[in-house]
């Protein structure tokens, strides 16, 4: 085993890689090594060797030592953005160099003004066979001073056993091409595969496991790359790597948009609105609204605004016409409320809400005032609706903004009655595999559509909690929303794949992709039918460990669906459905009736009821809360309840009145201290005694903030159980607001840091013998199940639809296997690595 001593390539202050303001280097994704904050403008060779590559932007080069070690020298951070400005390369690829020889000169003043940092990194990029030792850091160094040693030898290539081969073609949408950061991300994932991975483009090929080779490929924004994988599971690995490239490998992605010359500007603008041309696949990324995958053909849904006469035919006549139109729409909505069918529970509640809007006095009074001023009924009604739409928009609240669609839906229904125009926007005759594509869909668009003819939904706008999203989920129809204006370029009849599990839509996919997806859907359907047949059986791992699988419930109709899917209880009842979108608080009797209905539907299984969780992004009109600069860090959850104890007491009494006594457990949200749990427990005990209840009521703490996970042992001393809400825990742990579109896509519940917090919560609960559940989003992700079980979680509460599949998967697991995978995952640096580990361990996922 040889040892190589590397000297400093620049003069400056030597520091650890963790100080580099770039996660690719700081987290050693590129490789191990050291960094220097330079005081000299010349990069020199740290050892004898051969120049393997010089990056196209001239800010980095790689040399290979005589022992085979490949050393990347990277000047500054985000200097790839300068596209070579300020750099002068003094060597060429293939040239032999001696220690201290000049490689690159750079303009320090220019870089100081334009780059994020001048810190220069020196890392060993083929580090599997090497160990870095004798690091010199936290002191000034001169060019040629010893910096570190590397011992070992280049890894020996593995011999392939399987001859399986797969290819994927993908467009590179990273603005600055394959520079160090995305190259490191690709190679890291490629190395998880035992076989070979090759990346090709423009008649050049590179070893996909080598950062140097990938950077040397010179792949630029817009290039088409071919990923070739050989070995076992080649098809899966190639697909996963292609998806990583499409997602940007950690860098932002930008669609291909050539900068037109001034004379071509108009033509370029027009082309951006033209329909997509057949023959070229287009990937549209949006937001998941309803899960599932579907193949079908586009059916465009276009809004047609009828022209309305402003002048009326007399106040009495227009008032009569408006009254008749409102009555007609009311009868129509009442019929929809009574109608049975797919998603009937959600349908009933949505159209009941529409009935409430129709009778809203603010709306009808505003229309009447316009009629009294001489306007027509149709013009007056539209003006009243748009006035209220503006009010909701101006509130700058995402939840209320999604109710705008309901208002416009009601507005359109009434105007259709008044004008005889603008009825259903969806064609009366739909093909069996119709995928509705629209700027935005409204509940009435789906009301009369036969579910068996509808394959999926894809919209330019809309949100994941809109009523259309709820209807789609209830009907079992995949939906992707918030795709952007590109959705409006999808032509009628275009072949499409809508992936509601990933939030992606493919337009004009290749025939082989369509066929593979159809086969995958058929296999998935058969598997789900088999899983549903066994859904009501108990859930134990293959080695006999009991894991309870509960369901999250957001409204009474969900409870029956959860029971039908085999849920063993309700692990989280979100009670906000009773409190939101109304002008007064629900009475104790109203709450008790709803909770009892849900408990009855669960047929004696436990029901965990979370006390009111408002504040932040869920305001109440009748509960004035102070205006906060950052509401997600202000009055939320239990803080609101303790601030308004009368509201809390009424809710607790309603829960305690549910029969049989004790079937309902109480869960306290956003807990950060044991004192909050004691305060709530004291109120529960007072109300329990007042109602003459002698049975002890189980009370749990919701772990949603990092401090609650860290202090889980203290909370477990006061609580009977802990339930981890991973959605909020993730946003607080990663300091990323899940309502912020700029960072929400990076939220990852499988981030090793989040998983470590889960592990801490379990360890704290174990000291007091308390069970731990997970009721957040990752509980519905089968890939998370072995990790959570391995960390010691004994209850998962998921969305009802995934319960049968989740139970079936858990039955194939063993506890030792889960523990081993969980321990390995905690050593990783990203959620992508964790997913790769899980999918490589259980390829069928």
Secondary structure as the mmCIF struct_conf table of DSSP 4:
data_model
#
loop_
_struct_conf.conf_type_id
_struct_conf.id
_struct_conf.beg_label_comp_id
_struct_conf.beg_label_asym_id
_struct_conf.beg_label_seq_id
_struct_conf.end_label_comp_id
_struct_conf.end_label_asym_id
_struct_conf.end_label_seq_id
STRN STRN1 UNK A 2 UNK A 7
HELX_LH_PP_P HELX_LH_PP_P1 UNK A 8 UNK A 8
BEND BEND1 UNK A 9 UNK A 11
STRN STRN2 UNK A 12 UNK A 15
HELX_RH_3T_P HELX_RH_3T_P1 UNK A 17 UNK A 19
BEND BEND2 UNK A 20 UNK A 22
HELX_RH_AL_P HELX_RH_AL_P1 UNK A 23 UNK A 26
TURN_TY1_P TURN_TY1_P1 UNK A 27 UNK A 28
BEND BEND3 UNK A 29 UNK A 30
STRN STRN3 UNK A 32 UNK A 38
BEND BEND4 UNK A 39 UNK A 41
STRN STRN4 UNK A 42 UNK A 44
BEND BEND5 UNK A 46 UNK A 48
STRN STRN5 UNK A 49 UNK A 54
TURN_TY1_P TURN_TY1_P2 UNK A 56 UNK A 57
BEND BEND6 UNK A 58 UNK A 59
STRN STRN6 UNK A 60 UNK A 65
TURN_TY1_P TURN_TY1_P3 UNK A 66 UNK A 67
BEND BEND7 UNK A 68 UNK A 68
STRN STRN7 UNK A 70 UNK A 74
BEND BEND8 UNK A 76 UNK A 76
STRN STRN8 UNK A 77 UNK A 77
BEND BEND9 UNK A 78 UNK A 78
HELX_RH_3T_P HELX_RH_3T_P2 UNK A 79 UNK A 82
TURN_TY1_P TURN_TY1_P4 UNK A 83 UNK A 86
STRN STRN9 UNK A 87 UNK A 89
TURN_TY1_P TURN_TY1_P5 UNK A 93 UNK A 94
STRN STRN10 UNK A 96 UNK A 97
TURN_TY1_P TURN_TY1_P6 UNK A 99 UNK A 100
STRN STRN11 UNK A 102 UNK A 106
HELX_RH_AL_P HELX_RH_AL_P2 UNK A 108 UNK A 114
BEND BEND10 UNK A 115 UNK A 116
STRN STRN12 UNK A 117 UNK A 117
STRN STRN13 UNK A 120 UNK A 124
TURN_TY1_P TURN_TY1_P7 UNK A 125 UNK A 126
HELX_RH_3T_P HELX_RH_3T_P3 UNK A 127 UNK A 129
STRN STRN14 UNK A 130 UNK A 133
BEND BEND11 UNK A 134 UNK A 134
BEND BEND12 UNK A 138 UNK A 138
STRN STRN15 UNK A 139 UNK A 141
TURN_TY1_P TURN_TY1_P8 UNK A 143 UNK A 144
STRN STRN16 UNK A 146 UNK A 152
HELX_LH_PP_P HELX_LH_PP_P2 UNK A 154 UNK A 160
STRN STRN17 UNK A 165 UNK A 171
STRN STRN18 UNK A 174 UNK A 174
TURN_TY1_P TURN_TY1_P9 UNK A 175 UNK A 176
BEND BEND13 UNK A 178 UNK A 178
HELX_RH_AL_P HELX_RH_AL_P3 UNK A 180 UNK A 190
TURN_TY1_P TURN_TY1_P10 UNK A 191 UNK A 192
BEND BEND14 UNK A 193 UNK A 195
STRN STRN19 UNK A 196 UNK A 201
TURN_TY1_P TURN_TY1_P11 UNK A 202 UNK A 203
STRN STRN20 UNK A 204 UNK A 207
TURN_TY1_P TURN_TY1_P12 UNK A 208 UNK A 209
HELX_RH_AL_P HELX_RH_AL_P4 UNK A 211 UNK A 216
TURN_TY1_P TURN_TY1_P13 UNK A 217 UNK A 218
TURN_TY1_P TURN_TY1_P14 UNK A 221 UNK A 222
STRN STRN21 UNK A 224 UNK A 230
BEND BEND15 UNK A 231 UNK A 231
TURN_TY1_P TURN_TY1_P15 UNK A 232 UNK A 233
HELX_RH_AL_P HELX_RH_AL_P5 UNK A 234 UNK A 247
TURN_TY1_P TURN_TY1_P16 UNK A 248 UNK A 250
BEND BEND16 UNK A 251 UNK A 251
STRN STRN22 UNK A 253 UNK A 253
HELX_RH_3T_P HELX_RH_3T_P4 UNK A 262 UNK A 264
HELX_RH_AL_P HELX_RH_AL_P6 UNK A 265 UNK A 271
TURN_TY1_P TURN_TY1_P17 UNK A 272 UNK A 273
BEND BEND17 UNK A 274 UNK A 274
HELX_LH_PP_P HELX_LH_PP_P3 UNK A 275 UNK A 277
TURN_TY1_P TURN_TY1_P18 UNK A 278 UNK A 279
BEND BEND18 UNK A 280 UNK A 280
STRN STRN23 UNK A 282 UNK A 285
STRN STRN24 UNK A 287 UNK A 290
STRN STRN25 UNK A 293 UNK A 301
BEND BEND19 UNK A 310 UNK A 310
STRN STRN26 UNK A 311 UNK A 311
BEND BEND20 UNK A 313 UNK A 313
HELX_RH_AL_P HELX_RH_AL_P7 UNK A 315 UNK A 338
BEND BEND21 UNK A 341 UNK A 341
TURN_TY1_P TURN_TY1_P19 UNK A 342 UNK A 343
HELX_RH_AL_P HELX_RH_AL_P8 UNK A 344 UNK A 358
TURN_TY1_P TURN_TY1_P20 UNK A 359 UNK A 359
HELX_RH_AL_P HELX_RH_AL_P9 UNK A 361 UNK A 372
TURN_TY1_P TURN_TY1_P21 UNK A 373 UNK A 374
STRN STRN27 UNK A 375 UNK A 375
HELX_RH_AL_P HELX_RH_AL_P10 UNK A 377 UNK A 394
TURN_TY1_P TURN_TY1_P22 UNK A 395 UNK A 396
HELX_RH_AL_P HELX_RH_AL_P11 UNK A 398 UNK A 401
TURN_TY1_P TURN_TY1_P23 UNK A 402 UNK A 403
HELX_RH_AL_P HELX_RH_AL_P12 UNK A 404 UNK A 419
BEND BEND22 UNK A 420 UNK A 420
BEND BEND23 UNK A 425 UNK A 426
BEND BEND24 UNK A 428 UNK A 429
TURN_TY1_P TURN_TY1_P24 UNK A 432 UNK A 433
STRN STRN28 UNK A 434 UNK A 438
BEND BEND25 UNK A 439 UNK A 439
HELX_RH_AL_P HELX_RH_AL_P13 UNK A 443 UNK A 447
TURN_TY1_P TURN_TY1_P25 UNK A 448 UNK A 448
BEND BEND26 UNK A 449 UNK A 449
HELX_RH_3T_P HELX_RH_3T_P5 UNK A 451 UNK A 453
STRN STRN29 UNK A 454 UNK A 459
BEND BEND27 UNK A 460 UNK A 461
TURN_TY1_P TURN_TY1_P26 UNK A 464 UNK A 465
BEND BEND28 UNK A 466 UNK A 466
HELX_RH_AL_P HELX_RH_AL_P14 UNK A 467 UNK A 475
TURN_TY1_P TURN_TY1_P27 UNK A 476 UNK A 476
STRN STRN30 UNK A 478 UNK A 481
HELX_RH_3T_P HELX_RH_3T_P6 UNK A 485 UNK A 489
HELX_LH_PP_P HELX_LH_PP_P4 UNK A 490 UNK A 491
TURN_TY1_P TURN_TY1_P28 UNK A 492 UNK A 493
STRN STRN31 UNK A 495 UNK A 499
TURN_TY1_P TURN_TY1_P29 UNK A 500 UNK A 503
STRN STRN32 UNK A 504 UNK A 507
BEND BEND29 UNK A 508 UNK A 508
HELX_RH_AL_P HELX_RH_AL_P15 UNK A 511 UNK A 533
TURN_TY1_P TURN_TY1_P30 UNK A 534 UNK A 536
BEND BEND30 UNK A 537 UNK A 537
STRN STRN33 UNK A 540 UNK A 540
TURN_TY1_P TURN_TY1_P31 UNK A 542 UNK A 543
STRN STRN34 UNK A 546 UNK A 546
STRN STRN35 UNK A 548 UNK A 553
BEND BEND31 UNK A 554 UNK A 555
HELX_RH_AL_P HELX_RH_AL_P16 UNK A 556 UNK A 564
TURN_TY1_P TURN_TY1_P32 UNK A 565 UNK A 566
BEND BEND32 UNK A 568 UNK A 568
STRN STRN36 UNK A 569 UNK A 574
HELX_RH_3T_P HELX_RH_3T_P7 UNK A 575 UNK A 578
TURN_TY1_P TURN_TY1_P33 UNK A 579 UNK A 579
BEND BEND33 UNK A 580 UNK A 584
HELX_LH_PP_P HELX_LH_PP_P5 UNK A 585 UNK A 587
HELX_RH_AL_P HELX_RH_AL_P17 UNK A 588 UNK A 601
TURN_TY1_P TURN_TY1_P34 UNK A 602 UNK A 604
STRN STRN37 UNK A 606 UNK A 610
HELX_LH_PP_P HELX_LH_PP_P6 UNK A 611 UNK A 612
STRN STRN38 UNK A 615 UNK A 615
TURN_TY1_P TURN_TY1_P35 UNK A 616 UNK A 617
STRN STRN39 UNK A 618 UNK A 618
STRN STRN40 UNK A 620 UNK A 620
TURN_TY1_P TURN_TY1_P36 UNK A 621 UNK A 622
STRN STRN41 UNK A 623 UNK A 623
TURN_TY1_P TURN_TY1_P37 UNK A 629 UNK A 630
HELX_RH_3T_P HELX_RH_3T_P8 UNK A 631 UNK A 633
BEND BEND34 UNK A 634 UNK A 635
STRN STRN42 UNK A 636 UNK A 636
TURN_TY1_P TURN_TY1_P38 UNK A 637 UNK A 637
HELX_RH_AL_P HELX_RH_AL_P18 UNK A 638 UNK A 643
BEND BEND35 UNK A 644 UNK A 644
HELX_RH_AL_P HELX_RH_AL_P19 UNK A 645 UNK A 656
TURN_TY1_P TURN_TY1_P39 UNK A 657 UNK A 657
BEND BEND36 UNK A 658 UNK A 660
TURN_TY1_P TURN_TY1_P40 UNK A 661 UNK A 662
BEND BEND37 UNK A 663 UNK A 663
STRN STRN43 UNK A 664 UNK A 668
BEND BEND38 UNK A 670 UNK A 670
HELX_RH_AL_P HELX_RH_AL_P20 UNK A 674 UNK A 690
TURN_TY1_P TURN_TY1_P41 UNK A 691 UNK A 692
BEND BEND39 UNK A 695 UNK A 695
HELX_LH_PP_P HELX_LH_PP_P7 UNK A 696 UNK A 698
STRN STRN44 UNK A 699 UNK A 703
BEND BEND40 UNK A 705 UNK A 705
HELX_RH_AL_P HELX_RH_AL_P21 UNK A 706 UNK A 710
TURN_TY1_P TURN_TY1_P42 UNK A 711 UNK A 711
HELX_RH_AL_P HELX_RH_AL_P22 UNK A 712 UNK A 718
BEND BEND41 UNK A 720 UNK A 720
STRN STRN45 UNK A 721 UNK A 724
HELX_RH_AL_P HELX_RH_AL_P23 UNK A 726 UNK A 733
TURN_TY1_P TURN_TY1_P43 UNK A 734 UNK A 735
TURN_TY1_P TURN_TY1_P44 UNK A 738 UNK A 739
TURN_TY1_P TURN_TY1_P45 UNK A 741 UNK A 743
HELX_RH_3T_P HELX_RH_3T_P9 UNK A 744 UNK A 746
TURN_TY1_P TURN_TY1_P46 UNK A 749 UNK A 750
HELX_RH_AL_P HELX_RH_AL_P24 UNK A 752 UNK A 766
TURN_TY1_P TURN_TY1_P47 UNK A 767 UNK A 769
STRN STRN46 UNK A 771 UNK A 774
BEND BEND42 UNK A 776 UNK A 776
HELX_RH_3T_P HELX_RH_3T_P10 UNK A 777 UNK A 780
HELX_RH_AL_P HELX_RH_AL_P25 UNK A 782 UNK A 791
TURN_TY1_P TURN_TY1_P48 UNK A 792 UNK A 792
STRN STRN47 UNK A 795 UNK A 799
HELX_RH_3T_P HELX_RH_3T_P11 UNK A 800 UNK A 802
HELX_RH_AL_P HELX_RH_AL_P26 UNK A 803 UNK A 810
TURN_TY1_P TURN_TY1_P49 UNK A 811 UNK A 812
HELX_RH_AL_P HELX_RH_AL_P27 UNK A 815 UNK A 825
TURN_TY1_P TURN_TY1_P50 UNK A 826 UNK A 827
BEND BEND43 UNK A 829 UNK A 830
HELX_RH_AL_P HELX_RH_AL_P28 UNK A 831 UNK A 841
BEND BEND44 UNK A 842 UNK A 842
TURN_TY1_P TURN_TY1_P51 UNK A 843 UNK A 844
#
